[in-house]
Amino acid sequence: MSVRLSIPEGTKVYRADHTSVRKYEGSSKYSDLENWLTDLVVLFEISMYGGQDQECERVLPMLEFLGGEVPHLAYS
């Protein structure tokens, strides 16, 4: 995400489908978080939200993809 995706001129641009990323509901399984985050990063890349100057453009829409409560994790 630190580098903006560069699309060559004349290339047909794929429109990102926000419904492809489900809401993260706070599962305590690491694989659920990892899969959700991967889907979100791919969506942001396709939506041209890469690059250091796009921080706000990535953070604000992220709220749309969060739901439920974050579980309390006990550390031993």
N, CA, C and O atoms as a Tripos MOL2 file, in Angstrom:
@<TRIPOS>MOLECULE
protein
  304   303    76     0     0
PROTEIN
NO_CHARGES

@<TRIPOS>ATOM
      1 N           0.8140   -1.1900    0.0000 N.3       1 MET1
      2 CA          0.0000    0.0000    0.0000 C.3       1 MET1
      3 C           0.8600    1.2570    0.0000 C.2       1 MET1
      4 O           0.3320    2.3550   -0.1730 O.2       1 MET1
      5 N           2.1580    1.1260    0.1880 N.am      2 SER2
      6 CA          2.9790    2.3270    0.2560 C.3       2 SER2
      7 C           3.2430    2.9500   -1.1150 C.2       2 SER2
      8 O           3.6970    4.0910   -1.1980 O.2       2 SER2
      9 N           2.9640    2.2160   -2.1810 N.am      3 VAL3
     10 CA          3.1930    2.7280   -3.5290 C.3       3 VAL3
     11 C           1.8850    2.6820   -4.3080 C.2       3 VAL3
     12 O           1.1990    1.6600   -4.3200 O.2       3 VAL3
     13 N           1.5490    3.7690   -4.9430 N.am      4 ARG4
     14 CA          0.3210    3.8410   -5.7310 C.3       4 ARG4
     15 C           0.4570    2.9860   -6.9820 C.2       4 ARG4
     16 O           1.4900    3.0130   -7.6510 O.2       4 ARG4
     17 N          -0.5800    2.2330   -7.2920 N.am      5 LEU5
     18 CA         -0.6450    1.3980   -8.4780 C.3       5 LEU5
     19 C          -0.5930    2.2780   -9.7160 C.2       5 LEU5
     20 O          -1.2970    3.2840   -9.8010 O.2       5 LEU5
     21 N           0.2330    1.9020  -10.6620 N.am      6 SER6
     22 CA          0.3700    2.6740  -11.8920 C.3       6 SER6
     23 C          -0.2620    1.8970  -13.0360 C.2       6 SER6
     24 O           0.1950    0.8050  -13.3750 O.2       6 SER6
     25 N          -1.2990    2.4460  -13.6270 N.am      7 ILE7
     26 CA         -2.0090    1.8200  -14.7360 C.3       7 ILE7
     27 C          -1.5460    2.4810  -16.0320 C.2       7 ILE7
     28 O          -1.6320    3.7010  -16.1660 O.2       7 ILE7
     29 N          -1.0580    1.6920  -16.9850 N.am      8 PRO8
     30 CA         -0.6310    2.2970  -18.2540 C.3       8 PRO8
     31 C          -1.7900    2.9980  -18.9610 C.2       8 PRO8
     32 O          -2.9300    2.5380  -18.8990 O.2       8 PRO8
     33 N          -1.4980    4.0970  -19.6250 N.am      9 GLU9
     34 CA         -2.5160    4.8570  -20.3380 C.3       9 GLU9
     35 C          -3.1710    3.9760  -21.4030 C.2       9 GLU9
     36 O          -2.4900    3.2360  -22.1130 O.2       9 GLU9
     37 N          -4.4830    4.0630  -21.5050 N.am     10 GLY10
     38 CA         -5.2270    3.2850  -22.4750 C.3      10 GLY10
     39 C          -5.7250    1.9500  -21.9530 C.2      10 GLY10
     40 O          -6.4740    1.2580  -22.6430 O.2      10 GLY10
     41 N          -5.3200    1.5750  -20.7410 N.am     11 THR11
     42 CA         -5.7570    0.3190  -20.1490 C.3      11 THR11
     43 C          -7.1700    0.4660  -19.6090 C.2      11 THR11
     44 O          -7.5000    1.4680  -18.9750 O.2      11 THR11
     45 N          -8.0040   -0.5400  -19.8620 N.am     12 LYS12
     46 CA         -9.3600   -0.5310  -19.3170 C.3      12 LYS12
     47 C          -9.2620   -0.7220  -17.8100 C.2      12 LYS12
     48 O          -8.6700   -1.6950  -17.3420 O.2      12 LYS12
     49 N          -9.8370    0.1990  -17.0540 N.am     13 VAL13
     50 CA         -9.7430    0.1840  -15.5980 C.3      13 VAL13
     51 C         -10.8580   -0.6670  -15.0090 C.2      13 VAL13
     52 O         -12.0290   -0.4820  -15.3400 O.2      13 VAL13
     53 N         -10.4960   -1.5920  -14.1430 N.am     14 TYR14
     54 CA        -11.4480   -2.4490  -13.4390 C.3      14 TYR14
     55 C         -12.0650   -1.6540  -12.2970 C.2      14 TYR14
     56 O         -11.3420   -1.0380  -11.5130 O.2      14 TYR14
     57 N         -13.3740   -1.6570  -12.1920 N.am     15 ARG15
     58 CA        -14.0700   -0.9690  -11.1020 C.3      15 ARG15
     59 C         -14.2050   -1.9080   -9.9160 C.2      15 ARG15
     60 O         -14.7140   -3.0210  -10.0490 O.2      15 ARG15
     61 N         -13.7530   -1.4620   -8.7770 N.am     16 ALA16
     62 CA        -13.7900   -2.2720   -7.5630 C.3      16 ALA16
     63 C         -15.2200   -2.4350   -7.0650 C.2      16 ALA16
     64 O         -16.0220   -1.5030   -7.1190 O.2      16 ALA16
     65 N         -15.5220   -3.6260   -6.5840 N.am     17 ASP17
     66 CA        -16.8370   -3.9320   -6.0320 C.3      17 ASP17
     67 C         -16.7080   -4.0070   -4.5120 C.2      17 ASP17
     68 O         -16.1580   -4.9720   -3.9810 O.2      17 ASP17
     69 N         -17.2130   -2.9960   -3.8150 N.am     18 HIS18
     70 CA        -17.0860   -2.9450   -2.3630 C.3      18 HIS18
     71 C         -17.8150   -4.0860   -1.6630 C.2      18 HIS18
     72 O         -17.5190   -4.3920   -0.5080 O.2      18 HIS18
     73 N         -18.7610   -4.7160   -2.3460 N.am     19 THR19
     74 CA        -19.4810   -5.8280   -1.7210 C.3      19 THR19
     75 C         -18.6380   -7.0920   -1.6640 C.2      19 THR19
     76 O         -19.0340   -8.0690   -1.0270 O.2      19 THR19
     77 N         -17.4760   -7.0900   -2.3220 N.am     20 SER20
     78 CA        -16.6060   -8.2650   -2.2930 C.3      20 SER20
     79 C         -15.8850   -8.4120   -0.9510 C.2      20 SER20
     80 O         -15.3390   -9.4740   -0.6500 O.2      20 SER20
     81 N         -15.8850   -7.3610   -0.1570 N.am     21 VAL21
     82 CA        -15.2370   -7.4110    1.1680 C.3      21 VAL21
     83 C         -16.3290   -7.4390    2.2340 C.2      21 VAL21
     84 O         -17.0960   -6.4880    2.3830 O.2      21 VAL21
     85 N         -16.3840   -8.5350    2.9630 N.am     22 ARG22
     86 CA        -17.3820   -8.6590    4.0340 C.3      22 ARG22
     87 C         -16.9190   -7.8550    5.2440 C.2      22 ARG22
     88 O         -15.7440   -7.5060    5.3510 O.2      22 ARG22
     89 N         -17.8270   -7.5690    6.1350 N.am     23 LYS23
     90 CA        -17.4780   -6.8490    7.3670 C.3      23 LYS23
     91 C         -16.7140   -7.7770    8.2980 C.2      23 LYS23
     92 O         -17.0280   -8.9600    8.4260 O.2      23 LYS23
     93 N         -15.7050   -7.2110    8.9420 N.am     24 TYR24
     94 CA        -14.9790   -7.9600    9.9640 C.3      24 TYR24
     95 C         -15.7550   -7.8060   11.2610 C.2      24 TYR24
     96 O         -15.9490   -6.6950   11.7560 O.2      24 TYR24
     97 N         -16.1960   -8.9310   11.8030 N.am     25 GLU25
     98 CA        -17.0700   -8.9240   12.9750 C.3      25 GLU25
     99 C         -16.3230   -9.1720   14.2900 C.2      25 GLU25
    100 O         -16.9540   -9.3850   15.3250 O.2      25 GLU25
    101 N         -15.0010   -9.1450   14.2580 N.am     26 GLY26
    102 CA        -14.2440   -9.2930   15.4940 C.3      26 GLY26
    103 C         -13.9600  -10.7290   15.8790 C.2      26 GLY26
    104 O         -13.8410  -11.0360   17.0650 O.2      26 GLY26
    105 N         -13.8500  -11.6170   14.9040 N.am     27 SER27
    106 CA        -13.5440  -13.0130   15.1840 C.3      27 SER27
    107 C         -12.2070  -13.1260   15.9050 C.2      27 SER27
    108 O         -11.2870  -12.3560   15.6310 O.2      27 SER27
    109 N         -12.0970  -14.0660   16.8120 N.am     28 SER28
    110 CA        -10.8380  -14.2590   17.5390 C.3      28 SER28
    111 C          -9.8720  -15.1530   16.7640 C.2      28 SER28
    112 O          -8.7470  -15.3780   17.2090 O.2      28 SER28
    113 N         -10.3020  -15.6620   15.6100 N.am     29 LYS29
    114 CA         -9.4170  -16.4900   14.7860 C.3      29 LYS29
    115 C          -8.5350  -15.5890   13.9270 C.2      29 LYS29
    116 O          -9.0240  -14.7240   13.1990 O.2      29 LYS29
    117 N          -7.2330  -15.8100   14.0270 N.am     30 TYR30
    118 CA         -6.2840  -14.9950   13.2700 C.3      30 TYR30
    119 C          -6.5340  -15.1190   11.7700 C.2      30 TYR30
    120 O          -6.4110  -14.1300   11.0470 O.2      30 TYR30
    121 N          -6.8810  -16.3090   11.2860 N.am     31 SER31
    122 CA         -7.0990  -16.5060    9.8480 C.3      31 SER31
    123 C          -8.2510  -15.6540    9.3270 C.2      31 SER31
    124 O          -8.2060  -15.1940    8.1860 O.2      31 SER31
    125 N          -9.2850  -15.4350   10.1430 N.am     32 ASP32
    126 CA        -10.3950  -14.5690    9.7330 C.3      32 ASP32
    127 C          -9.9190  -13.1320    9.5410 C.2      32 ASP32
    128 O         -10.2810  -12.4800    8.5620 O.2      32 ASP32
    129 N          -9.1150  -12.6450   10.4690 N.am     33 LEU33
    130 CA         -8.5640  -11.2950   10.3690 C.3      33 LEU33
    131 C          -7.6480  -11.1820    9.1550 C.2      33 LEU33
    132 O          -7.7150  -10.2080    8.4050 O.2      33 LEU33
    133 N          -6.7970  -12.1790    8.9710 N.am     34 GLU34
    134 CA         -5.8530  -12.1660    7.8560 C.3      34 GLU34
    135 C          -6.5770  -12.1720    6.5070 C.2      34 GLU34
    136 O          -6.2000  -11.4220    5.6060 O.2      34 GLU34
    137 N          -7.5960  -12.9960    6.3590 N.am     35 ASN35
    138 CA         -8.3560  -13.0570    5.1070 C.3      35 ASN35
    139 C          -9.1000  -11.7540    4.8380 C.2      35 ASN35
    140 O          -9.1170  -11.2630    3.7100 O.2      35 ASN35
    141 N          -9.7170  -11.1960    5.8850 N.am     36 TRP36
    142 CA        -10.4390   -9.9280    5.7380 C.3      36 TRP36
    143 C          -9.4800   -8.8070    5.3330 C.2      36 TRP36
    144 O          -9.7800   -8.0170    4.4380 O.2      36 TRP36
    145 N          -8.3360   -8.7440    5.9920 N.am     37 LEU37
    146 CA         -7.3720   -7.6900    5.7040 C.3      37 LEU37
    147 C          -6.8120   -7.8250    4.2910 C.2      37 LEU37
    148 O          -6.6040   -6.8220    3.6090 O.2      37 LEU37
    149 N          -6.5690   -9.0460    3.8520 N.am     38 THR38
    150 CA         -6.0990   -9.2800    2.4840 C.3      38 THR38
    151 C          -7.1260   -8.7850    1.4720 C.2      38 THR38
    152 O          -6.7760   -8.1030    0.5090 O.2      38 THR38
    153 N          -8.3970   -9.1290    1.6930 N.am     39 ASP39
    154 CA         -9.4680   -8.6610    0.8050 C.3      39 ASP39
    155 C          -9.5380   -7.1390    0.7710 C.2      39 ASP39
    156 O          -9.7320   -6.5440   -0.2890 O.2      39 ASP39
    157 N          -9.3780   -6.5130    1.9320 N.am     40 LEU40
    158 CA         -9.4530   -5.0570    2.0250 C.3      40 LEU40
    159 C          -8.2870   -4.3950    1.3000 C.2      40 LEU40
    160 O          -8.4780   -3.3990    0.6020 O.2      40 LEU40
    161 N          -7.0930   -4.9350    1.4580 N.am     41 VAL41
    162 CA         -5.9150   -4.3760    0.7890 C.3      41 VAL41
    163 C          -6.0600   -4.4890   -0.7320 C.2      41 VAL41
    164 O          -5.7280   -3.5500   -1.4560 O.2      41 VAL41
    165 N          -6.5500   -5.6250   -1.2160 N.am     42 VAL42
    166 CA         -6.7560   -5.7950   -2.6530 C.3      42 VAL42
    167 C          -7.7800   -4.7750   -3.1570 C.2      42 VAL42
    168 O          -7.5770   -4.1610   -4.2050 O.2      42 VAL42
    169 N          -8.8720   -4.5900   -2.4230 N.am     43 LEU43
    170 CA         -9.8740   -3.5960   -2.8050 C.3      43 LEU43
    171 C          -9.2650   -2.1970   -2.8710 C.2      43 LEU43
    172 O          -9.5110   -1.4600   -3.8250 O.2      43 LEU43
    173 N          -8.4770   -1.8300   -1.8670 N.am     44 PHE44
    174 CA         -7.8590   -0.5060   -1.8480 C.3      44 PHE44
    175 C          -6.8700   -0.3390   -3.0100 C.2      44 PHE44
    176 O          -6.7920    0.7340   -3.6090 O.2      44 PHE44
    177 N          -6.1210   -1.3930   -3.3260 N.am     45 GLU45
    178 CA         -5.1870   -1.3210   -4.4540 C.3      45 GLU45
    179 C          -5.9400   -1.0880   -5.7510 C.2      45 GLU45
    180 O          -5.5650   -0.2190   -6.5380 O.2      45 GLU45
    181 N          -7.0010   -1.8570   -5.9860 N.am     46 ILE46
    182 CA         -7.7960   -1.7150   -7.2060 C.3      46 ILE46
    183 C          -8.4450   -0.3360   -7.2710 C.2      46 ILE46
    184 O          -8.6200    0.2260   -8.3510 O.2      46 ILE46
    185 N          -8.8010    0.2050   -6.0990 N.am     47 SER47
    186 CA         -9.4500    1.5200   -6.0290 C.3      47 SER47
    187 C          -8.4480    2.6680   -6.1000 C.2      47 SER47
    188 O          -8.8210    3.8320   -5.9560 O.2      47 SER47
    189 N          -7.1780    2.3400   -6.3200 N.am     48 MET48
    190 CA         -6.1090    3.3430   -6.4530 C.3      48 MET48
    191 C          -5.8600    4.1070   -5.1560 C.2      48 MET48
    192 O          -5.5360    5.2940   -5.1900 O.2      48 MET48
    193 N          -6.0090    3.4330   -4.0090 N.am     49 TYR49
    194 CA         -5.7670    4.0650   -2.7200 C.3      49 TYR49
    195 C          -4.3590    3.8140   -2.2110 C.2      49 TYR49
    196 O          -4.0920    4.0220   -1.0270 O.2      49 TYR49
    197 N          -3.4520    3.3740   -3.0690 N.am     50 GLY50
    198 CA         -2.0690    3.1560   -2.6630 C.3      50 GLY50
    199 C          -1.3060    4.4680   -2.6190 C.2      50 GLY50
    200 O          -1.7350    5.4660   -3.1980 O.2      50 GLY50
    201 N          -0.1890    4.4630   -1.9390 N.am     51 GLY51
    202 CA          0.6640    5.6490   -1.8610 C.3      51 GLY51
    203 C           0.5830    6.3170   -0.5090 C.2      51 GLY51
    204 O          -0.4380    6.2630    0.1770 O.2      51 GLY51
    205 N           1.6790    6.9450   -0.1440 N.am     52 GLN52
    206 CA          1.7610    7.5690    1.1790 C.3      52 GLN52
    207 C           0.8220    8.7490    1.3330 C.2      52 GLN52
    208 O           0.4620    9.1040    2.4560 O.2      52 GLN52
    209 N           0.4150    9.3660    0.2300 N.am     53 ASP53
    210 CA         -0.4730   10.5240    0.3030 C.3      53 ASP53
    211 C          -1.9500   10.1360    0.3460 C.2      53 ASP53
    212 O          -2.8130   11.0130    0.3140 O.2      53 ASP53
    213 N          -2.2580    8.8370    0.4180 N.am     54 GLN54
    214 CA         -3.6430    8.3640    0.4140 C.3      54 GLN54
    215 C          -4.0850    7.8040    1.7710 C.2      54 GLN54
    216 O          -5.0610    7.0570    1.8430 O.2      54 GLN54
    217 N          -3.3850    8.1550    2.8230 N.am     55 GLU55
    218 CA         -3.6830    7.6110    4.1590 C.3      55 GLU55
    219 C          -5.1400    7.8290    4.5690 C.2      55 GLU55
    220 O          -5.8030    6.8830    4.9940 O.2      55 GLU55
    221 N          -5.6380    9.0370    4.4520 N.am     56 CYS56
    222 CA         -7.0370    9.3250    4.8320 C.3      56 CYS56
    223 C          -8.0160    8.5640    3.9550 C.2      56 CYS56
    224 O          -9.0520    8.1020    4.4340 O.2      56 CYS56
    225 N          -7.6980    8.4310    2.6790 N.am     57 GLU57
    226 CA         -8.5730    7.7160    1.7590 C.3      57 GLU57
    227 C          -8.6710    6.2290    2.1050 C.2      57 GLU57
    228 O          -9.6380    5.5680    1.7280 O.2      57 GLU57
    229 N          -7.6760    5.7000    2.8190 N.am     58 ARG58
    230 CA         -7.7280    4.2960    3.2520 C.3      58 ARG58
    231 C          -8.3870    4.1520    4.6170 C.2      58 ARG58
    232 O          -9.1280    3.1940    4.8400 O.2      58 ARG58
    233 N          -8.1390    5.0660    5.5210 N.am     59 VAL59
    234 CA         -8.6310    4.9450    6.8960 C.3      59 VAL59
    235 C         -10.1360    5.1910    6.9880 C.2      59 VAL59
    236 O         -10.8510    4.3910    7.5920 O.2      59 VAL59
    237 N         -10.6200    6.2620    6.4100 N.am     60 LEU60
    238 CA        -12.0340    6.6140    6.5470 C.3      60 LEU60
    239 C         -12.9830    5.5430    5.9970 C.2      60 LEU60
    240 O         -13.9380    5.1890    6.6890 O.2      60 LEU60
    241 N         -12.7670    5.0100    4.7860 N.am     61 PRO61
    242 CA        -13.6960    3.9830    4.2900 C.3      61 PRO61
    243 C         -13.5860    2.6610    5.0450 C.2      61 PRO61
    244 O         -14.4910    1.8300    4.9620 O.2      61 PRO61
    245 N         -12.5110    2.4590    5.7670 N.am     62 MET62
    246 CA        -12.3150    1.2100    6.5050 C.3      62 MET62
    247 C         -13.4230    0.9850    7.5310 C.2      62 MET62
    248 O         -13.7600   -0.1600    7.8330 O.2      62 MET62
    249 N         -13.9850    2.0480    8.0600 N.am     63 LEU63
    250 CA        -15.0660    1.9260    9.0360 C.3      63 LEU63
    251 C         -16.2800    1.2090    8.4540 C.2      63 LEU63
    252 O         -17.0300    0.5510    9.1760 O.2      63 LEU63
    253 N         -16.4650    1.3430    7.1490 N.am     64 GLU64
    254 CA        -17.5720    0.6810    6.4600 C.3      64 GLU64
    255 C         -17.4460   -0.8430    6.5170 C.2      64 GLU64
    256 O         -18.4400   -1.5560    6.3760 O.2      64 GLU64
    257 N         -16.2320   -1.3370    6.7210 N.am     65 PHE65
    258 CA        -15.9660   -2.7690    6.6900 C.3      65 PHE65
    259 C         -15.7780   -3.3680    8.0800 C.2      65 PHE65
    260 O         -15.3170   -4.5030    8.2070 O.2      65 PHE65
    261 N         -16.1260   -2.6240    9.1150 N.am     66 LEU66
    262 CA        -16.0320   -3.1190   10.4890 C.3      66 LEU66
    263 C         -17.4310   -3.2790   11.0690 C.2      66 LEU66
    264 O         -18.2980   -2.4330   10.8500 O.2      66 LEU66
    265 N         -17.6460   -4.3520   11.8010 N.am     67 GLY67
    266 CA        -18.9340   -4.5960   12.4400 C.3      67 GLY67
    267 C         -18.7280   -5.4160   13.6930 C.2      67 GLY67
    268 O         -17.6310   -5.9230   13.9240 O.2      67 GLY67
    269 N         -19.7430   -5.5550   14.4950 N.am     68 GLY68
    270 CA        -19.6530   -6.3520   15.7090 C.3      68 GLY68
    271 C         -18.7410   -5.7180   16.7490 C.2      68 GLY68
    272 O         -18.4080   -4.5360   16.6740 O.2      68 GLY68
    273 N         -18.3480   -6.5300   17.7150 N.am     69 GLU69
    274 CA        -17.4530   -6.0700   18.7660 C.3      69 GLU69
    275 C         -16.1290   -6.7990   18.6640 C.2      69 GLU69
    276 O         -16.0750   -7.9610   18.2620 O.2      69 GLU69
    277 N         -15.0780   -6.1190   19.0260 N.am     70 VAL70
    278 CA        -13.7710   -6.7480   19.0590 C.3      70 VAL70
    279 C         -13.6880   -7.5880   20.3260 C.2      70 VAL70
    280 O         -13.9460   -7.0880   21.4210 O.2      70 VAL70
    281 N         -13.3260   -8.8800   20.1830 N.am     71 PRO71
    282 CA        -13.2610   -9.7360   21.3680 C.3      71 PRO71
    283 C         -12.1040   -9.3400   22.2730 C.2      71 PRO71
    284 O         -11.0740   -8.8560   21.8020 O.2      71 PRO71
    285 N         -12.2770   -9.5460   23.5710 N.am     72 HIS72
    286 CA        -11.2080   -9.2960   24.5300 C.3      72 HIS72
    287 C         -10.2640  -10.4780   24.4930 C.2      72 HIS72
    288 O         -10.6760  -11.6190   24.7070 O.2      72 HIS72
    289 N          -9.0010  -10.2080   24.2230 N.am     73 LEU73
    290 CA         -8.0170  -11.2650   24.1610 C.3      73 LEU73
    291 C          -7.1810  -11.2670   25.4290 C.2      73 LEU73
    292 O          -6.6040  -10.2470   25.8060 O.2      73 LEU73
    293 N          -7.1210  -12.4030   26.0750 N.am     74 ALA74
    294 CA         -6.3210  -12.5400   27.2980 C.3      74 ALA74
    295 C          -4.9210  -12.9710   26.9170 C.2      74 ALA74
    296 O          -4.7480  -13.9170   26.1490 O.2      74 ALA74
    297 N          -3.9340  -12.2950   27.4410 N.am     75 TYR75
    298 CA         -2.5430  -12.6470   27.1830 C.3      75 TYR75
    299 C          -1.9760  -13.2970   28.4370 C.2      75 TYR75
    300 O          -2.1590  -12.8070   29.5520 O.2      75 TYR75
    301 N          -1.2900  -14.4030   28.2290 N.am     76 SER76
    302 CA         -0.6900  -15.1150   29.3650 C.3      76 SER76
    303 C           0.7710  -14.8110   29.4480 C.2      76 SER76
    304 O           1.4570  -15.3150   30.3380 O.2      76 SER76
@<TRIPOS>BOND
     1     1     2 1
     2     2     3 1
     3     3     4 2
     4     3     5 am
     5     5     6 1
     6     6     7 1
     7     7     8 2
     8     7     9 am
     9     9    10 1
    10    10    11 1
    11    11    12 2
    12    11    13 am
    13    13    14 1
    14    14    15 1
    15    15    16 2
    16    15    17 am
    17    17    18 1
    18    18    19 1
    19    19    20 2
    20    19    21 am
    21    21    22 1
    22    22    23 1
    23    23    24 2
    24    23    25 am
    25    25    26 1
    26    26    27 1
    27    27    28 2
    28    27    29 am
    29    29    30 1
    30    30    31 1
    31    31    32 2
    32    31    33 am
    33    33    34 1
    34    34    35 1
    35    35    36 2
    36    35    37 am
    37    37    38 1
    38    38    39 1
    39    39    40 2
    40    39    41 am
    41    41    42 1
    42    42    43 1
    43    43    44 2
    44    43    45 am
    45    45    46 1
    46    46    47 1
    47    47    48 2
    48    47    49 am
    49    49    50 1
    50    50    51 1
    51    51    52 2
    52    51    53 am
    53    53    54 1
    54    54    55 1
    55    55    56 2
    56    55    57 am
    57    57    58 1
    58    58    59 1
    59    59    60 2
    60    59    61 am
    61    61    62 1
    62    62    63 1
    63    63    64 2
    64    63    65 am
    65    65    66 1
    66    66    67 1
    67    67    68 2
    68    67    69 am
    69    69    70 1
    70    70    71 1
    71    71    72 2
    72    71    73 am
    73    73    74 1
    74    74    75 1
    75    75    76 2
    76    75    77 am
    77    77    78 1
    78    78    79 1
    79    79    80 2
    80    79    81 am
    81    81    82 1
    82    82    83 1
    83    83    84 2
    84    83    85 am
    85    85    86 1
    86    86    87 1
    87    87    88 2
    88    87    89 am
    89    89    90 1
    90    90    91 1
    91    91    92 2
    92    91    93 am
    93    93    94 1
    94    94    95 1
    95    95    96 2
    96    95    97 am
    97    97    98 1
    98    98    99 1
    99    99   100 2
   100    99   101 am
   101   101   102 1
   102   102   103 1
   103   103   104 2
   104   103   105 am
   105   105   106 1
   106   106   107 1
   107   107   108 2
   108   107   109 am
   109   109   110 1
   110   110   111 1
   111   111   112 2
   112   111   113 am
   113   113   114 1
   114   114   115 1
   115   115   116 2
   116   115   117 am
   117   117   118 1
   118   118   119 1
   119   119   120 2
   120   119   121 am
   121   121   122 1
   122   122   123 1
   123   123   124 2
   124   123   125 am
   125   125   126 1
   126   126   127 1
   127   127   128 2
   128   127   129 am
   129   129   130 1
   130   130   131 1
   131   131   132 2
   132   131   133 am
   133   133   134 1
   134   134   135 1
   135   135   136 2
   136   135   137 am
   137   137   138 1
   138   138   139 1
   139   139   140 2
   140   139   141 am
   141   141   142 1
   142   142   143 1
   143   143   144 2
   144   143   145 am
   145   145   146 1
   146   146   147 1
   147   147   148 2
   148   147   149 am
   149   149   150 1
   150   150   151 1
   151   151   152 2
   152   151   153 am
   153   153   154 1
   154   154   155 1
   155   155   156 2
   156   155   157 am
   157   157   158 1
   158   158   159 1
   159   159   160 2
   160   159   161 am
   161   161   162 1
   162   162   163 1
   163   163   164 2
   164   163   165 am
   165   165   166 1
   166   166   167 1
   167   167   168 2
   168   167   169 am
   169   169   170 1
   170   170   171 1
   171   171   172 2
   172   171   173 am
   173   173   174 1
   174   174   175 1
   175   175   176 2
   176   175   177 am
   177   177   178 1
   178   178   179 1
   179   179   180 2
   180   179   181 am
   181   181   182 1
   182   182   183 1
   183   183   184 2
   184   183   185 am
   185   185   186 1
   186   186   187 1
   187   187   188 2
   188   187   189 am
   189   189   190 1
   190   190   191 1
   191   191   192 2
   192   191   193 am
   193   193   194 1
   194   194   195 1
   195   195   196 2
   196   195   197 am
   197   197   198 1
   198   198   199 1
   199   199   200 2
   200   199   201 am
   201   201   202 1
   202   202   203 1
   203   203   204 2
   204   203   205 am
   205   205   206 1
   206   206   207 1
   207   207   208 2
   208   207   209 am
   209   209   210 1
   210   210   211 1
   211   211   212 2
   212   211   213 am
   213   213   214 1
   214   214   215 1
   215   215   216 2
   216   215   217 am
   217   217   218 1
   218   218   219 1
   219   219   220 2
   220   219   221 am
   221   221   222 1
   222   222   223 1
   223   223   224 2
   224   223   225 am
   225   225   226 1
   226   226   227 1
   227   227   228 2
   228   227   229 am
   229   229   230 1
   230   230   231 1
   231   231   232 2
   232   231   233 am
   233   233   234 1
   234   234   235 1
   235   235   236 2
   236   235   237 am
   237   237   238 1
   238   238   239 1
   239   239   240 2
   240   239   241 am
   241   241   242 1
   242   242   243 1
   243   243   244 2
   244   243   245 am
   245   245   246 1
   246   246   247 1
   247   247   248 2
   248   247   249 am
   249   249   250 1
   250   250   251 1
   251   251   252 2
   252   251   253 am
   253   253   254 1
   254   254   255 1
   255   255   256 2
   256   255   257 am
   257   257   258 1
   258   258   259 1
   259   259   260 2
   260   259   261 am
   261   261   262 1
   262   262   263 1
   263   263   264 2
   264   263   265 am
   265   265   266 1
   266   266   267 1
   267   267   268 2
   268   267   269 am
   269   269   270 1
   270   270   271 1
   271   271   272 2
   272   271   273 am
   273   273   274 1
   274   274   275 1
   275   275   276 2
   276   275   277 am
   277   277   278 1
   278   278   279 1
   279   279   280 2
   280   279   281 am
   281   281   282 1
   282   282   283 1
   283   283   284 2
   284   283   285 am
   285   285   286 1
   286   286   287 1
   287   287   288 2
   288   287   289 am
   289   289   290 1
   290   290   291 1
   291   291   292 2
   292   291   293 am
   293   293   294 1
   294   294   295 1
   295   295   296 2
   296   295   297 am
   297   297   298 1
   298   298   299 1
   299   299   300 2
   300   299   301 am
   301   301   302 1
   302   302   303 1
   303   303   304 2
@<TRIPOS>SUBSTRUCTURE
     1 MET1         2 RESIDUE 1 A MET
     2 SER2         6 RESIDUE 1 A SER
     3 VAL3        10 RESIDUE 1 A VAL
     4 ARG4        14 RESIDUE 1 A ARG
     5 LEU5        18 RESIDUE 1 A LEU
     6 SER6        22 RESIDUE 1 A SER
     7 ILE7        26 RESIDUE 1 A ILE
     8 PRO8        30 RESIDUE 1 A PRO
     9 GLU9        34 RESIDUE 1 A GLU
    10 GLY10       38 RESIDUE 1 A GLY
    11 THR11       42 RESIDUE 1 A THR
    12 LYS12       46 RESIDUE 1 A LYS
    13 VAL13       50 RESIDUE 1 A VAL
    14 TYR14       54 RESIDUE 1 A TYR
    15 ARG15       58 RESIDUE 1 A ARG
    16 ALA16       62 RESIDUE 1 A ALA
    17 ASP17       66 RESIDUE 1 A ASP
    18 HIS18       70 RESIDUE 1 A HIS
    19 THR19       74 RESIDUE 1 A THR
    20 SER20       78 RESIDUE 1 A SER
    21 VAL21       82 RESIDUE 1 A VAL
    22 ARG22       86 RESIDUE 1 A ARG
    23 LYS23       90 RESIDUE 1 A LYS
    24 TYR24       94 RESIDUE 1 A TYR
    25 GLU25       98 RESIDUE 1 A GLU
    26 GLY26      102 RESIDUE 1 A GLY
    27 SER27      106 RESIDUE 1 A SER
    28 SER28      110 RESIDUE 1 A SER
    29 LYS29      114 RESIDUE 1 A LYS
    30 TYR30      118 RESIDUE 1 A TYR
    31 SER31      122 RESIDUE 1 A SER
    32 ASP32      126 RESIDUE 1 A ASP
    33 LEU33      130 RESIDUE 1 A LEU
    34 GLU34      134 RESIDUE 1 A GLU
    35 ASN35      138 RESIDUE 1 A ASN
    36 TRP36      142 RESIDUE 1 A TRP
    37 LEU37      146 RESIDUE 1 A LEU
    38 THR38      150 RESIDUE 1 A THR
    39 ASP39      154 RESIDUE 1 A ASP
    40 LEU40      158 RESIDUE 1 A LEU
    41 VAL41      162 RESIDUE 1 A VAL
    42 VAL42      166 RESIDUE 1 A VAL
    43 LEU43      170 RESIDUE 1 A LEU
    44 PHE44      174 RESIDUE 1 A PHE
    45 GLU45      178 RESIDUE 1 A GLU
    46 ILE46      182 RESIDUE 1 A ILE
    47 SER47      186 RESIDUE 1 A SER
    48 MET48      190 RESIDUE 1 A MET
    49 TYR49      194 RESIDUE 1 A TYR
    50 GLY50      198 RESIDUE 1 A GLY
    51 GLY51      202 RESIDUE 1 A GLY
    52 GLN52      206 RESIDUE 1 A GLN
    53 ASP53      210 RESIDUE 1 A ASP
    54 GLN54      214 RESIDUE 1 A GLN
    55 GLU55      218 RESIDUE 1 A GLU
    56 CYS56      222 RESIDUE 1 A CYS
    57 GLU57      226 RESIDUE 1 A GLU
    58 ARG58      230 RESIDUE 1 A ARG
    59 VAL59      234 RESIDUE 1 A VAL
    60 LEU60      238 RESIDUE 1 A LEU
    61 PRO61      242 RESIDUE 1 A PRO
    62 MET62      246 RESIDUE 1 A MET
    63 LEU63      250 RESIDUE 1 A LEU
    64 GLU64      254 RESIDUE 1 A GLU
    65 PHE65      258 RESIDUE 1 A PHE
    66 LEU66      262 RESIDUE 1 A LEU
    67 GLY67      266 RESIDUE 1 A GLY
    68 GLY68      270 RESIDUE 1 A GLY
    69 GLU69      274 RESIDUE 1 A GLU
    70 VAL70      278 RESIDUE 1 A VAL
    71 PRO71      282 RESIDUE 1 A PRO
    72 HIS72      286 RESIDUE 1 A HIS
    73 LEU73      290 RESIDUE 1 A LEU
    74 ALA74      294 RESIDUE 1 A ALA
    75 TYR75      298 RESIDUE 1 A TYR
    76 SER76      302 RESIDUE 1 A SER
